[in-house]
Amino acid sequence: MNPPKDPAGPQQARHPLSEAAKTSLLKTHNLFRAFIVAVLGAFFVYELDVTYLWLTSLLTAVSIVLGIMVLVRAIKLKESKLVLFGTISGLVVSAVMVLLIMVSAVFFNQVRDFQQCSRNALTQQATNQCQTQLQNSLPAQLR
C-alpha cells in the first residue's frame, strides 16, 4: 500500500523556526526593504533633477551601507536566495549610480542644461537638438 500523500508536500517537513530565527529573519527582511527603497530613491531622485545630486549621493551611500549589511546577514545566516540575489543586484545598481554621480558632478552644468532642455523639448527633433547641444558642450576627448 502506498502511504497517503501529504497535501502540504515538502513544505511541512521543515522544522518550525524558533523565535530568535523569526526575529532574525524579520530584521533581515526589514533591512532588505530599506535597502531597496534607498536604491530606488537614489535612482528616481537623480532622474527627477540633477540639482538634487547631493540627495542622490546620500541615498546611494545609504543604499551601499544597507546592501553590505543585508549581504553579510544573508550569507552568514543562510537567508533566502531571493534576498541574496536582490541584494547583489541592488549593489550593482548602486555601483552604477556611484559612477553616474561622479560623472554628473564633473559635468554638472552640462547635465543640468541638458535636463532643462529635455524637459522643454516637445518633439523628437527638439530632443535630438538637446543631445547635440550636450555633445558640443562636452570636451572634445569625450565626444
TIMITOR-804970 format. One record per residue (C-alpha): residue number from 1; chain; x, y, z. Coordinates in nm, 3 decimals, padded with zeros to 5 digits. Each point is the difference from the previous one (the first is absolute). Example, Ala and Ser with C-alpha at 12.3 -4.5 7.8 and 13.67 -1.06 7.14 Angstrom:
REM residues 2
SITE; 1; A; 01.230; -00.450; 00.780;
SITE; 2; A; 00.137; 00.344; -00.066;
REM end
This chain:
REM residues 143
SITE; 1; A; 00.000; 00.000; 00.000;
SITE; 2; A; 00.108; 00.349; -00.071;
SITE; 3; A; 00.016; 00.247; 00.289;
SITE; 4; A; -00.251; 00.285; -00.023;
SITE; 5; A; 00.140; 00.306; -00.173;
SITE; 6; A; 00.047; 00.309; 00.210;
SITE; 7; A; -00.177; 00.296; -00.171;
SITE; 8; A; 00.255; 00.242; 00.148;
SITE; 9; A; 00.283; -00.192; -00.163;
SITE; 10; A; 00.361; 00.066; 00.099;
SITE; 11; A; -00.086; 00.337; 00.152;
SITE; 12; A; -00.137; -00.155; 00.316;
SITE; 13; A; 00.306; -00.220; 00.038;
SITE; 14; A; 00.201; 00.305; 00.104;
SITE; 15; A; 00.047; 00.062; 00.366;
SITE; 16; A; -00.183; 00.303; 00.139;
SITE; 17; A; 00.222; 00.301; 00.061;
SITE; 18; A; 00.090; 00.102; 00.350;
SITE; 19; A; -00.085; 00.348; 00.127;
SITE; 20; A; 00.362; 00.114; -00.040;
SITE; 21; A; 00.005; -00.125; -00.360;
SITE; 22; A; -00.331; 00.174; -00.075;
SITE; 23; A; 00.132; 00.325; 00.148;
SITE; 24; A; 00.321; -00.030; -00.200;
SITE; 25; A; -00.192; -00.069; -00.319;
SITE; 26; A; -00.229; 00.298; 00.062;
SITE; 27; A; 00.299; 00.227; 00.061;
SITE; 28; A; 00.167; -00.116; -00.322;
SITE; 29; A; -00.318; 00.057; -00.200;
SITE; 30; A; -00.048; 00.348; 00.149;
SITE; 31; A; 00.361; 00.089; -00.084;
SITE; 32; A; -00.055; -00.136; -00.351;
SITE; 33; A; -00.313; 00.213; -00.045;
SITE; 34; A; 00.184; 00.311; 00.119;
SITE; 35; A; 00.284; -00.084; -00.240;
SITE; 36; A; -00.236; -00.030; -00.297;
SITE; 37; A; -00.170; 00.329; 00.090;
SITE; 38; A; 00.339; 00.174; 00.022;
SITE; 39; A; 00.115; -00.138; -00.338;
SITE; 40; A; -00.324; 00.095; -00.175;
SITE; 41; A; -00.008; 00.336; 00.178;
SITE; 42; A; 00.351; 00.085; -00.118;
SITE; 43; A; -00.089; -00.093; -00.358;
SITE; 44; A; -00.327; 00.193; -00.009;
SITE; 45; A; 00.141; 00.310; 00.172;
SITE; 46; A; 00.279; 00.012; -00.259;
SITE; 47; A; -00.254; -00.035; -00.281;
SITE; 48; A; -00.214; 00.272; 00.157;
SITE; 49; A; 00.263; 00.274; -00.011;
SITE; 50; A; 00.378; 00.004; 00.001;
SITE; 51; A; -00.001; 00.297; 00.238;
SITE; 52; A; -00.086; -00.253; 00.271;
SITE; 53; A; 00.332; -00.176; -00.058;
SITE; 54; A; 00.083; 00.035; 00.371;
SITE; 55; A; -00.316; -00.195; 00.092;
SITE; 56; A; 00.076; -00.263; -00.262;
SITE; 57; A; 00.351; -00.035; 00.145;
SITE; 58; A; -00.137; -00.036; 00.352;
SITE; 59; A; -00.258; -00.261; -00.101;
SITE; 60; A; 00.263; -00.192; -00.199;
SITE; 61; A; 00.237; -00.005; 00.298;
SITE; 62; A; -00.283; -00.122; 00.225;
SITE; 63; A; -00.093; -00.268; -00.253;
SITE; 64; A; 00.358; -00.127; -00.017;
SITE; 65; A; 00.026; -00.022; 00.380;
SITE; 66; A; -00.337; -00.174; 00.030;
SITE; 67; A; 00.084; -00.229; -00.292;
SITE; 68; A; 00.321; -00.114; 00.163;
SITE; 69; A; -00.181; -00.059; 00.329;
SITE; 70; A; -00.271; -00.208; -00.170;
SITE; 71; A; 00.256; -00.189; -00.207;
SITE; 72; A; 00.200; -00.095; 00.311;
SITE; 73; A; -00.317; -00.107; 00.184;
SITE; 74; A; -00.129; -00.198; -00.297;
SITE; 75; A; 00.327; -00.191; -00.038;
SITE; 76; A; 00.071; -00.044; 00.371;
SITE; 77; A; -00.351; -00.109; 00.097;
SITE; 78; A; -00.072; -00.188; -00.324;
SITE; 79; A; -00.307; 00.206; -00.077;
SITE; 80; A; -00.218; -00.021; -00.310;
SITE; 81; A; 00.167; -00.024; -00.342;
SITE; 82; A; -00.240; 00.267; -00.124;
SITE; 83; A; 00.127; 00.245; 00.262;
SITE; 84; A; 00.357; -00.085; -00.094;
SITE; 85; A; -00.066; 00.046; -00.373;
SITE; 86; A; -00.192; 00.325; 00.058;
SITE; 87; A; 00.277; 00.137; 00.219;
SITE; 88; A; 00.272; -00.077; -00.252;
SITE; 89; A; -00.209; 00.154; -00.279;
SITE; 90; A; -00.066; 00.310; 00.208;
SITE; 91; A; 00.369; 00.038; 00.081;
SITE; 92; A; 00.079; -00.013; -00.373;
SITE; 93; A; -00.257; 00.276; -00.059;
SITE; 94; A; 00.156; 00.199; 00.285;
SITE; 95; A; 00.345; -00.037; -00.156;
SITE; 96; A; -00.135; 00.130; -00.330;
SITE; 97; A; -00.162; 00.289; 00.189;
SITE; 98; A; 00.340; 00.086; 00.154;
SITE; 99; A; 00.149; 00.025; -00.349;
SITE; 100; A; -00.296; 00.205; -00.121;
SITE; 101; A; 00.029; 00.236; 00.297;
SITE; 102; A; 00.372; 00.050; -00.058;
SITE; 103; A; -00.048; 00.079; -00.370;
SITE; 104; A; -00.291; 00.231; 00.080;
SITE; 105; A; 00.204; 00.182; 00.263;
SITE; 106; A; 00.286; 00.056; -00.245;
SITE; 107; A; -00.232; 00.119; -00.280;
SITE; 108; A; -00.267; 00.150; 00.223;
SITE; 109; A; -00.079; 00.309; -00.210;
SITE; 110; A; -00.022; -00.197; -00.325;
SITE; 111; A; -00.227; -00.267; 00.151;
SITE; 112; A; -00.222; 00.263; 00.164;
SITE; 113; A; -00.036; 00.190; -00.330;
SITE; 114; A; -00.081; -00.325; -00.180;
SITE; 115; A; -00.270; -00.090; 00.250;
SITE; 116; A; -00.158; 00.343; -00.027;
SITE; 117; A; 00.012; -00.015; -00.379;
SITE; 118; A; -00.150; -00.351; -00.004;
SITE; 119; A; -00.289; 00.103; 00.224;
SITE; 120; A; -00.096; 00.273; -00.241;
SITE; 121; A; 00.043; -00.216; -00.312;
SITE; 122; A; -00.338; -00.096; -00.139;
SITE; 123; A; 00.113; -00.171; -00.320;
SITE; 124; A; 00.259; -00.256; -00.097;
SITE; 125; A; 00.184; 00.267; -00.197;
SITE; 126; A; 00.024; 00.221; 00.310;
SITE; 127; A; 00.127; -00.296; 00.204;
SITE; 128; A; 00.265; -00.071; -00.262;
SITE; 129; A; 00.099; 00.366; 00.009;
SITE; 130; A; 00.046; -00.025; 00.380;
SITE; 131; A; 00.223; -00.305; -00.046;
SITE; 132; A; 00.207; 00.182; -00.262;
SITE; 133; A; 00.031; 00.300; 00.232;
SITE; 134; A; 00.122; -00.230; 00.280;
SITE; 135; A; 00.254; -00.168; -00.227;
SITE; 136; A; 00.133; 00.336; -00.115;
SITE; 137; A; 00.034; 00.126; 00.358;
SITE; 138; A; 00.214; -00.296; 00.110;
SITE; 139; A; 00.380; 00.003; -00.045;
SITE; 140; A; 00.120; -00.130; -00.337;
SITE; 141; A; 00.162; -00.309; 00.156;
SITE; 142; A; -00.340; -00.127; 00.121;
SITE; 143; A; -00.200; 00.048; -00.319;
REM end
